[in-house]
Amino acid sequence: MASKKPKTKTAAAKPAGRKTPAAKSVAAGLPPPAPGAAAAAKAKFVEGLVSRGEAVPAGQPLPAGATHEIVGKGADGAPVLKRKRFSMK
């Protein structure tokens, strides 16, 4: 006797023009940031780079571990940074 092939199920056809909804991002579920929160986070980031020695004045060679150059000062007196490379640690 010859063996028969088992029947395979065929996928049900999807209705034309209907797409599955895209998954919501995690950020879409978060509350909006408080006013001034982005500016405070930026100031803390810049302060941290300078205090750790990861930012040096423009024109100086970058030592190991430095990733940013201080290219000027902003209107509020905060340093303006430019990324020069990724960490060489």
NORRA-V757526 format. One record per residue. N is the residue number from 1. RES is the residue in three letters. SS is DSSP state (h for helix, s for strand, l for the rest). PSI is psi in whole degrees, 0 to 359 (none if undefined). Layout:
# NORRA-V757526
n=N res=RES ss=SS psi=PSI
n=N res=RES ss=SS psi=PSI
This chain:
# NORRA-V757526
n=1 res=MET ss=l psi=136
n=2 res=ALA ss=l psi=139
n=3 res=SER ss=l psi=142
n=4 res=LYS ss=l psi=147
n=5 res=LYS ss=l psi=139
n=6 res=PRO ss=l psi=147
n=7 res=LYS ss=l psi=138
n=8 res=THR ss=l psi=145
n=9 res=LYS ss=l psi=139
n=10 res=THR ss=l psi=146
n=11 res=ALA ss=l psi=140
n=12 res=ALA ss=l psi=138
n=13 res=ALA ss=l psi=137
n=14 res=LYS ss=l psi=147
n=15 res=PRO ss=l psi=142
n=16 res=ALA ss=l psi=140
n=17 res=GLY ss=l psi=5
n=18 res=ARG ss=l psi=124
n=19 res=LYS ss=l psi=154
n=20 res=THR ss=l psi=143
n=21 res=PRO ss=l psi=143
n=22 res=ALA ss=l psi=146
n=23 res=ALA ss=l psi=142
n=24 res=LYS ss=l psi=142
n=25 res=SER ss=l psi=161
n=26 res=VAL ss=l psi=321
n=27 res=ALA ss=h psi=331
n=28 res=ALA ss=h psi=336
n=29 res=GLY ss=h psi=354
n=30 res=LEU ss=l psi=151
n=31 res=PRO ss=l psi=154
n=32 res=PRO ss=l psi=148
n=33 res=PRO ss=l psi=152
n=34 res=ALA ss=l psi=151
n=35 res=PRO ss=l psi=132
n=36 res=GLY ss=l psi=354
n=37 res=ALA ss=h psi=322
n=38 res=ALA ss=h psi=319
n=39 res=ALA ss=h psi=321
n=40 res=ALA ss=h psi=320
n=41 res=ALA ss=h psi=321
n=42 res=LYS ss=h psi=316
n=43 res=ALA ss=h psi=320
n=44 res=LYS ss=h psi=322
n=45 res=PHE ss=h psi=312
n=46 res=VAL ss=h psi=316
n=47 res=GLU ss=h psi=320
n=48 res=GLY ss=h psi=318
n=49 res=LEU ss=h psi=316
n=50 res=VAL ss=h psi=317
n=51 res=SER ss=h psi=329
n=52 res=ARG ss=l psi=355
n=53 res=GLY ss=l psi=20
n=54 res=GLU ss=l psi=359
n=55 res=ALA ss=s psi=131
n=56 res=VAL ss=s psi=156
n=57 res=PRO ss=s psi=149
n=58 res=ALA ss=l psi=144
n=59 res=GLY ss=l psi=341
n=60 res=GLN ss=l psi=147
n=61 res=PRO ss=l psi=144
n=62 res=LEU ss=l psi=121
n=63 res=PRO ss=l psi=167
n=64 res=ALA ss=l psi=135
n=65 res=GLY ss=l psi=340
n=66 res=ALA ss=l psi=137
n=67 res=THR ss=l psi=343
n=68 res=HIS ss=s psi=156
n=69 res=GLU ss=s psi=138
n=70 res=ILE ss=s psi=110
n=71 res=VAL ss=s psi=355
n=72 res=GLY ss=s psi=195
n=73 res=LYS ss=s psi=142
n=74 res=GLY ss=l psi=179
n=75 res=ALA ss=l psi=331
n=76 res=ASP ss=l psi=2
n=77 res=GLY ss=l psi=356
n=78 res=ALA ss=l psi=146
n=79 res=PRO ss=s psi=143
n=80 res=VAL ss=s psi=123
n=81 res=LEU ss=s psi=151
n=82 res=LYS ss=s psi=129
n=83 res=ARG ss=s psi=131
n=84 res=LYS ss=l psi=327
n=85 res=ARG ss=l psi=174
n=86 res=PHE ss=l psi=167
n=87 res=SER ss=l psi=143
n=88 res=MET ss=l psi=22
n=89 res=LYS ss=l psi=none
